[in-house]
Amino acid sequence: MEAFRARGKIVEEEFAKNLKDPKWSNANENFTEHWDVEGVLEDKSFKFDVKDLKKFNRKDNRPQDKMACVEYVGVAGYPGWVQGKADYIAFKREKYSWLVVNRQALWDMLKGKLEEREYSATKRQWYEEKEPYATYDRSFFGKQDKFCWVPFEDIEKLEHKKIT
C-alpha cells in the first residue's frame, strides 16, 4: 500500500507542475472531499483529483490506456471520488500527458450509463475482459466500493482539456 501511495503522490506532483500556486489537500480533504491539489489553470483556481493509469488486474505487467476506473461509491460506503468536491479530474495518459475533465459532467454521463445498464459484475468476471459501465465491487474483500470502467474515448466526448 505504501508503494501505491508513493506512486500516487509522484503523479499528483507531476500534474501540479501545470498549475500556478498549487495548494495540497490535507488528509481529511483528500479522503472526504476527494481532491488532491488546488491551483490556477488558465487564470482560474480549481480543485483537481489526479488519477494515474490503472491496470485491469493486479497481475497485469503494465497499466492500460483504454479505460479509466471510476469509483462512484467509496470503500467505506460513502460517495466515491466522482461525486467529490473536485472541480476537475486529471487523468494521466500515455498519448499525451493529461486529460482534464469536469468532474460533474463525468458523473452526469456515468450516472446515465449506469441507470441504463442495471448490471453488476460477478467474481468470475473480475478476471475476464473488463466490460465498460458494468458495476464492479470488492465486497468479497469486505469493502463497500462500487466502480466501473469508462472508455477514455467516451470521456473525451465531454468538454475537456489535453495537457502535453
Phi, psi and omega per residue, in radians:
M1 nan -0.619 3.131
E2 -1.100 -0.712 3.123
A3 -1.112 -0.678 3.109
F4 -1.077 -0.812 3.123
R5 -1.148 -0.704 3.128
A6 -1.107 -0.739 3.104
R7 -1.105 -0.730 3.113
G8 -1.026 -0.740 3.137
K9 -1.142 -0.680 3.104
I10 -1.074 -0.776 -3.132
V11 -1.153 -0.724 3.103
E12 -1.071 -0.775 3.131
E13 -1.138 -0.630 3.089
E14 -1.076 -0.788 3.119
F15 -1.151 -0.712 -3.076
A16 -1.050 -0.357 3.086
K17 -1.096 -0.313 3.116
N18 -1.499 -0.067 -3.048
L19 -1.913 2.647 2.955
K20 -1.646 2.471 3.085
D21 0.917 0.950 3.135
P22 -1.159 2.452 3.085
K23 -2.239 2.209 -3.071
W24 -1.488 2.546 3.038
S25 -1.227 2.681 2.986
N26 -1.520 3.078 -3.059
A27 -1.040 -0.714 -3.137
N28 -1.155 -0.784 3.126
E29 -1.094 -0.718 3.135
N30 -1.103 -0.785 -3.058
F31 -1.344 -0.768 -3.037
T32 -1.655 -0.544 -3.103
E33 -1.770 -0.223 3.076
H34 1.035 0.936 2.947
W35 -2.430 2.629 -3.056
D36 -1.833 -0.768 -3.043
V37 -2.541 2.509 3.050
E38 -2.023 2.409 -3.141
G39 -3.001 3.036 -3.081
V40 -1.591 2.179 3.040
L41 -2.287 2.148 -3.108
E42 0.973 0.816 3.018
D43 1.212 0.260 3.060
K44 -2.351 2.552 3.125
S45 -1.560 2.333 3.140
F46 -2.436 2.803 2.986
K47 -1.771 2.403 -3.090
F48 -2.182 2.432 2.932
D49 -1.870 2.142 -2.991
V50 -1.778 2.272 -3.085
K51 -2.152 2.242 3.073
D52 -1.436 2.896 2.989
L53 -1.082 2.583 -3.096
K54 -2.076 2.609 2.966
K55 -1.432 2.624 3.008
F56 -1.223 -0.685 3.140
N57 -2.380 2.608 -3.130
R58 -0.975 -0.605 -3.090
K59 -1.296 -0.219 3.136
D60 -1.092 2.517 -3.125
N61 -1.232 -0.641 -3.036
R62 -2.363 2.711 2.987
P63 -1.202 2.794 -3.141
Q64 -1.950 2.844 -3.076
D65 -2.170 0.526 3.139
K66 -1.752 -0.672 -3.066
M67 -2.406 2.612 3.040
A68 -1.701 2.489 3.046
C69 -1.603 2.028 -3.044
V70 -1.990 2.069 -3.122
E71 -1.595 2.110 3.087
Y72 -1.937 -0.179 2.918
V73 -2.320 2.250 -3.102
G74 -1.361 2.997 -3.060
V75 -1.058 -0.454 3.131
A76 -1.654 0.076 3.100
G77 1.638 -0.019 3.105
Y78 -1.514 2.902 3.116
P79 -0.918 2.405 -3.131
G80 -1.374 -3.100 -2.999
W81 -1.116 -0.481 3.137
V82 -1.210 -0.250 3.080
Q83 -1.876 0.269 -3.073
G84 -1.394 -2.817 -3.075
K85 -1.804 0.112 3.060
A86 -1.181 2.538 3.027
D87 -1.367 -0.671 -3.068
Y88 -2.353 2.644 2.991
I89 -1.874 2.247 3.120
A90 -1.886 1.886 -3.141
F91 -1.643 2.217 3.009
K92 -1.178 2.439 3.141
R93 -2.326 2.806 3.069
E94 -1.528 -0.714 -3.037
K95 -1.165 -0.577 3.064
Y96 -2.588 3.127 -2.999
S97 -1.303 -0.866 -2.980
W98 -2.489 2.479 2.962
L99 -1.996 1.998 -3.060
V100 -1.931 2.067 -3.095
V101 -2.212 2.653 3.085
N102 -1.141 2.184 -3.097
R103 -1.058 -0.781 -3.098
Q104 -1.136 -0.694 3.103
A105 -1.110 -0.696 3.094
L106 -1.097 -0.789 -3.134
W107 -1.129 -0.734 3.128
D108 -1.068 -0.780 3.116
M109 -1.109 -0.816 -3.102
L110 -1.116 -0.773 -3.134
K111 -0.998 -0.747 3.102
G112 -1.074 -0.764 3.137
K113 -1.129 -0.725 -3.139
L114 -1.148 -0.703 3.124
E115 -1.133 -0.613 3.100
E116 -1.127 -0.632 -2.970
R117 -1.490 -0.801 -3.010
E118 0.807 0.931 -3.032
Y119 -2.207 2.451 3.053
S120 -2.267 2.317 -3.133
A121 -1.300 2.658 3.079
T122 -1.721 2.961 3.099
K123 -0.978 -0.719 -3.117
R124 -1.027 -0.673 -3.104
Q125 -1.246 -0.264 3.092
W126 -0.996 -0.594 -3.013
Y127 -1.801 0.112 3.083
E128 -1.814 -3.092 3.114
E129 -1.029 2.358 -3.110
K130 -1.269 2.372 -3.123
E131 -1.788 2.193 3.136
P132 -1.023 2.395 3.050
Y133 1.190 0.135 3.002
A134 -1.386 2.446 3.127
T135 -1.402 2.242 3.056
Y136 -2.060 2.662 3.055
D137 -2.569 2.996 3.110
R138 -2.107 0.659 -3.117
S139 -1.066 -0.532 3.122
F140 -1.271 -0.108 2.992
F141 -1.831 0.141 3.135
G142 1.428 0.309 -3.135
K143 -1.876 2.719 -3.086
Q144 -1.853 0.121 -3.054
D145 -1.212 2.715 3.030
K146 -2.382 2.339 -3.122
F147 -2.631 2.923 3.074
C148 -2.532 2.893 3.108
W149 -1.726 2.231 -3.086
V150 -2.060 2.128 3.123
P151 -1.045 2.348 3.094
F152 -1.045 -0.533 3.124
E153 -1.100 -0.539 3.061
D154 -1.289 -0.691 3.129
I155 -1.110 -0.649 -3.134
E156 -1.215 -0.206 3.055
K157 -1.347 -0.344 3.053
L158 -1.345 2.791 3.042
E159 -1.048 2.299 -3.042
H160 -2.661 2.944 3.024
K161 -2.168 2.410 3.001
K162 -1.870 2.208 3.127
I163 -1.978 2.215 -3.121
T164 -1.814 nan nan
